[in-house]
Amino acid sequence: MSSLHVAFEDLQTRLRQVQNVQSIRVLDEGALIVTVAQPSFHEEIAIYLLAGELSVGFIKKMLNANTQRDMHTLFIPALDRITDDGETALMSDALRLLVHAYGGKVYAYRIDGTKVAIIPVFISKSGRISTGEPVNLAELSGDYATFNNKYLLGVRKVAGFAAQQYAHQTHQQQPEPRAYNPLQPFYDLLGVPVSASTSDIKRAYRKKALRYHPDSNPAPDAHAKMQQINEAYERIMERLKTY
């Protein structure tokens, strides 16, 4: 039994146990479409487990096609497709495309014996990697990414695990306890850590605005959500100006 088959069967089993997952449709070995119920709407997410060499053509094709179908896309390569030493990324144009799509990270699956885990893998500009704790499948949700390169131009629908995306740590050290910050709820709303740079905060705000702006989101609570996002952004940026 291949590692892809093991990981794919495990993913399906665990997704079926998630309360807000409404349906699962298998397209092929390693590919499925999940319908996820959000508070006021449903969204479809196409998930692809990638066990072979990463392909720019495939990534580009699926991002374009799924966005046109109003579906979000999540690529989850095997960890050994990203790194062979656990410390340095095997950089390629395809991996760079994924890192851009998912905001400086990718999600990867690994198998330890009979245990399968999907983990966020953060990749620095120098190619060094750090990993986070296994994701919570209940946090699966759609997002947006803006591209401006030789492969893609414009906004594409992607997906990820928002609550997990910044909970990373290096292999060499354990994370230190963080003191509570009164602006923590606003950082949480944007999905960034308190240590996020100004550019990270602006990028996160743009993604949230694309998703919840009433002009593009017909949900009844879109206007209220957009107001909360605007307030969070303004409060954080105002505080940063004082430093």
C-alpha positions in Angstrom: 0.0 0.0 0.0 1.5 3.3 -1.1 2.0 6.2 1.3 -0.3 8.3 -0.8 -3.1 5.8 -0.4 -2.6 5.6 3.4 -2.6 9.4 3.7 -5.6 9.8 1.4 -7.7 7.2 3.2 -6.8 8.7 6.6 -7.8 12.2 5.3 -11.2 11.0 4.1 -11.9 9.2 7.4 -11.0 12.2 9.5 -12.9 14.7 7.3 -16.0 12.6 7.7 -15.8 13.1 11.4 -15.7 16.9 11.1 -19.1 18.4 12.0 -19.0 21.3 9.5 -18.0 19.1 6.5 -21.2 18.6 4.6 -20.0 16.3 1.8 -16.9 14.6 0.3 -16.6 13.7 -3.3 -13.6 11.7 -4.5 -12.2 12.7 -7.9 -9.2 10.4 -8.0 -6.6 8.9 -5.7 -5.3 11.9 -3.8 -8.0 14.3 -5.1 -11.3 15.2 -3.5 -13.8 18.0 -3.2 -15.1 18.9 0.3 -18.2 21.1 1.0 -17.7 23.0 4.2 -20.5 24.8 6.0 -19.4 28.3 7.3 -21.6 30.4 9.6 -23.7 31.9 6.8 -22.6 30.1 3.6 -21.1 27.0 2.1 -17.9 26.7 0.2 -16.3 24.0 -1.9 -12.7 23.2 -1.4 -10.7 20.9 -3.8 -7.9 19.1 -2.0 -4.9 17.5 -3.8 -2.4 15.2 -2.0 0.8 15.3 -4.0 3.2 12.4 -3.7 5.2 13.0 -6.9 7.3 15.8 -8.3 5.6 19.2 -7.9 4.4 20.6 -11.2 3.9 24.3 -12.0 1.6 23.3 -14.8 -0.7 21.2 -12.6 -0.8 23.8 -9.8 -1.6 26.6 -12.3 -4.2 24.5 -14.1 -6.1 23.6 -10.9 -6.0 27.1 -9.4 -7.4 28.6 -12.6 -10.0 25.9 -13.2 -11.2 25.7 -9.6 -11.4 29.5 -9.2 -13.6 29.7 -12.3 -15.8 27.0 -10.8 -16.1 29.1 -7.6 -14.0 26.5 -5.7 -11.0 27.0 -3.4 -7.9 24.9 -3.8 -5.6 23.3 -1.3 -2.4 21.4 -2.4 -0.9 19.1 0.3 2.4 17.6 -0.9 4.3 14.9 0.9 6.9 16.3 3.3 9.7 14.6 1.4 8.7 16.5 -1.7 9.6 19.7 0.2 12.7 18.8 2.1 15.0 15.8 2.3 16.8 16.8 5.5 14.0 18.5 7.5 15.9 21.8 7.6 16.2 23.1 4.0 13.5 23.3 1.4 14.0 21.8 -2.0 13.1 25.0 -3.8 11.6 24.9 -7.3 9.3 27.2 -9.2 6.4 25.0 -8.2 7.2 25.2 -4.5 7.7 28.9 -4.8 4.2 29.2 -6.3 2.7 27.2 -3.4 4.6 29.3 -0.8 3.2 32.5 -2.4 -0.3 31.0 -2.6 -0.4 30.1 1.1 1.3 33.2 2.5 4.9 32.0 3.2 4.1 28.4 4.0 2.7 25.2 2.5 0.8 22.4 4.1 2.4 18.9 3.9 1.5 15.4 5.0 3.9 13.0 6.7 3.5 9.5 7.9 5.1 8.2 11.1 4.4 4.5 11.3 0.7 4.3 11.0 0.1 7.9 12.1 -0.7 10.5 9.4 -0.4 14.2 10.1 -0.9 17.4 8.0 1.4 20.1 9.2 2.1 23.7 8.1 5.7 24.1 6.8 7.0 27.7 6.9 9.8 28.5 4.4 12.0 31.5 4.8 13.5 33.5 1.9 16.8 31.6 2.5 15.0 28.3 2.1 15.2 27.3 5.8 12.1 25.5 7.1 10.2 25.4 10.4 7.0 23.4 11.1 3.9 23.8 13.2 1.7 21.4 15.1 -0.7 19.2 13.0 -3.6 21.1 11.7 -7.2 20.8 13.0 -9.3 19.7 10.1 -12.3 21.6 11.6 -10.4 24.8 10.8 -10.5 24.1 7.0 -11.7 27.2 5.2 -11.4 29.1 1.9 -9.1 32.1 1.4 -7.7 34.2 -1.5 -4.3 34.8 -2.9 -3.1 37.5 -5.3 -0.6 36.6 -8.0 1.6 38.8 -10.2 4.2 36.6 -11.8 5.0 34.8 -15.0 2.6 31.9 -14.2 -0.4 33.6 -12.7 -1.9 37.1 -12.6 -4.8 38.2 -10.4 -6.8 36.7 -7.5 -7.2 32.9 -7.1 -9.2 31.0 -4.5 -7.1 29.0 -2.1 -7.7 27.2 1.2 -6.0 26.5 4.4 -6.3 26.2 8.2 -6.5 29.8 9.4 -6.2 29.2 13.1 -3.1 27.1 12.6 -1.2 29.1 10.1 1.2 31.0 12.4 1.6 28.4 15.2 5.1 27.4 14.0 8.3 26.4 15.7 11.7 25.4 14.6 13.1 21.9 15.1 15.9 23.3 17.3 13.8 25.1 20.0 10.4 25.1 21.6 8.2 28.2 21.5 8.3 30.4 24.6 5.1 31.4 26.4 3.7 34.6 25.1 2.4 37.4 27.3 -1.1 38.5 26.6 -1.5 41.5 24.3 -4.7 43.6 24.6 -4.7 43.7 20.8 -4.6 39.9 20.5 -8.3 39.6 19.5 -7.6 42.0 16.6 -4.5 40.0 15.5 -6.5 36.8 15.7 -9.3 38.3 13.6 -6.8 39.0 10.8 -5.1 35.7 11.3 -1.6 37.0 12.1 0.6 36.7 15.2 1.5 39.7 17.4 5.0 39.5 16.0 3.8 39.9 12.4 5.5 42.6 10.2 3.6 45.5 8.8 3.7 43.9 5.3 2.2 40.7 6.8 -0.6 42.6 8.5 -1.4 44.5 5.3 -1.4 41.3 3.3 -3.7 39.5 5.7 -6.0 42.5 5.7 -6.2 42.5 1.9 -7.1 38.8 1.9 -9.8 39.2 4.5 -11.2 42.3 2.6 -11.4 40.3 -0.6 -13.3 37.6 1.1 -15.8 39.6 3.1 -16.3 42.9 1.3 -20.1 43.2 0.7 -19.5 44.0 -3.0 -18.3 40.5 -3.5 -19.8 38.6 -0.6 -23.6 38.2 -0.5 -23.7 36.8 3.0 -26.0 38.7 5.4 -23.2 39.3 7.9 -20.6 40.4 5.3 -21.0 44.1 6.1 -20.7 43.5 9.9 -17.7 41.2 9.3 -16.0 43.8 7.1 -16.5 46.5 9.8 -14.8 44.2 12.3 -11.9 43.6 9.9 -11.5 47.3 9.3 -11.5 48.1 13.0 -8.9 45.4 13.7 -6.6 46.7 11.0 -7.0 50.3 12.1 -6.3 49.5 15.8 -3.2 47.4 15.0 -1.8 50.0 12.6 -2.5 52.8 15.0 -0.6 50.9 17.8 2.4 50.2 15.5 2.8 53.9 14.7 3.5 54.6 18.4 6.6 52.4 18.3 
